[in-house]
Amino acid sequence: MWIFVSDLHGRVDRYRKLFDVVARERPAAVLLGGDLLPSGLVAAARRGKPAPADAADTDFVDGVLAHGFAALRDRLGAAYPRVFLILGNDDPRIAEAGVVEAGSDGLWEYLHGRRATCGDTEVFGYACVPPTPFLLKDWERYDVSRYVDPGCCPPEEGWRSVPVEPNDVRFGTITDDLARLAGDAALDRSVWLFHAPPHETVLDRAALDGVMVDHAPLDVHVGSIAIRRFIETRQPLVTLHGHIHESARLTGCWQHRLGRTLALSAAHDGPELALVRFDPEQPEAATRELI
């Protein structure tokens, strides 16, 4: 059994619930799908200063993430699961180096733009999302072209917590990134850990009903066209998503079938931890619990 969570946004209570479930159920793998850090880190990164000392996000990667998983490893020993994680669009990329370093002794495997093998299953990770209205652009890419939806801010605008090559921002797309990451691999046994959901599914439904920008109605489906096309073309076994917190509440669904691929979301807009359990050998039996 594998466990998937996403969009914990630095909520220490959600992490404690996750650690308790992992200690009790001893899954083979735990996957964290981005937006893991407190929002205070975003503000701190923009100011170029440390997070405020009185906040729960102080030294969050070491003090909560690494400390919690290290305690689990000490407790579980050989039963400690493989842990895979990516960051999300609300996580400043300046924190990436610390995340990689904290997991360097095998505590977890940072998976953005990478692949790993877990048993008989290959696991791929990709954190980037299409352009949003938000100003932090560390994890935003053009989707299939340089088109930007009304109300959204292009990747060249906004701000970044780390410098990037301008031409990569201007001409890079999620389409091209996924093609490079997948290569010519057979993906029928693979699990893909995304932050963004695929476009026009029950997983990318946003609360934008009736919202207009410059007299144009906004699309209520805000997921990635590139990710959807990739899934439809390459047909991985399972894809995992977050990002759009309200999607399950609005649609009543947290999973979507695209051909042979089962896409699952752990995004949630309530106070609980949304925890998805699935078995790569029988993904259609996946469950989701609010804890």
Stockholm file with secondary structure:
# STOCKHOLM 1.0

chainA/1-291         MWIFVSDLHGRVDRYRKLFDVVARERPAAVLLGGDLLPSGLVAAARRGKPAPADAADTDFVDGVLAHGFAALRDRLGAAYPRVFLILGNDDPRIAEAGVVEAGSDGLWEYLHGRRATCGDTEVFGYACVPPTPFLLKDWERYDVSRYVDPGCCPPEEGWRSVPVEPNDVRFGTITDDLARLAGDAALDRSVWLFHAPPHETVLDRAALDGVMVDHAPLDVHVGSIAIRRFIETRQPLVTLHGHIHESARLTGCWQHRLGRTLALSAAHDGPELALVRFDPEQPEAATRELI
#=GR chainA/1-291 SS CEEEECCCTTCHHHHHHHHHHHHHHCCSEEEEESCCSCHHHHHHHHHTSCCCTTSTTTTHIIIIIIHHHHHHHHHHGGGCCEEEEECCTTSCGGGHHHHHHHTTTTTCEECBTCEEEETTEEEEEECCBCCCSSSBCTTBCBSSSSCCCTTCCCTTSSBCSSCCCHHHHHHCBHHHHHHHHHTTCCCTTEEEEESSCBSSSTTSBCSCTTCEETTEECCSBCSBHHHHHHHHHHCCSEEEECSCTTHHHHHSCSEEEETTEEEEECCCSSSSCEEEEECTTSGGGCEEEEC
#=GC SS_cons         CEEEECCCTTCHHHHHHHHHHHHHHCCSEEEEESCCSCHHHHHHHHHTSCCCTTSTTTTHIIIIIIHHHHHHHHHHGGGCCEEEEECCTTSCGGGHHHHHHHTTTTTCEECBTCEEEETTEEEEEECCBCCCSSSBCTTBCBSSSSCCCTTCCCTTSSBCSSCCCHHHHHHCBHHHHHHHHHTTCCCTTEEEEESSCBSSSTTSBCSCTTCEETTEECCSBCSBHHHHHHHHHHCCSEEEECSCTTHHHHHSCSEEEETTEEEEECCCSSSSCEEEEECTTSGGGCEEEEC
//
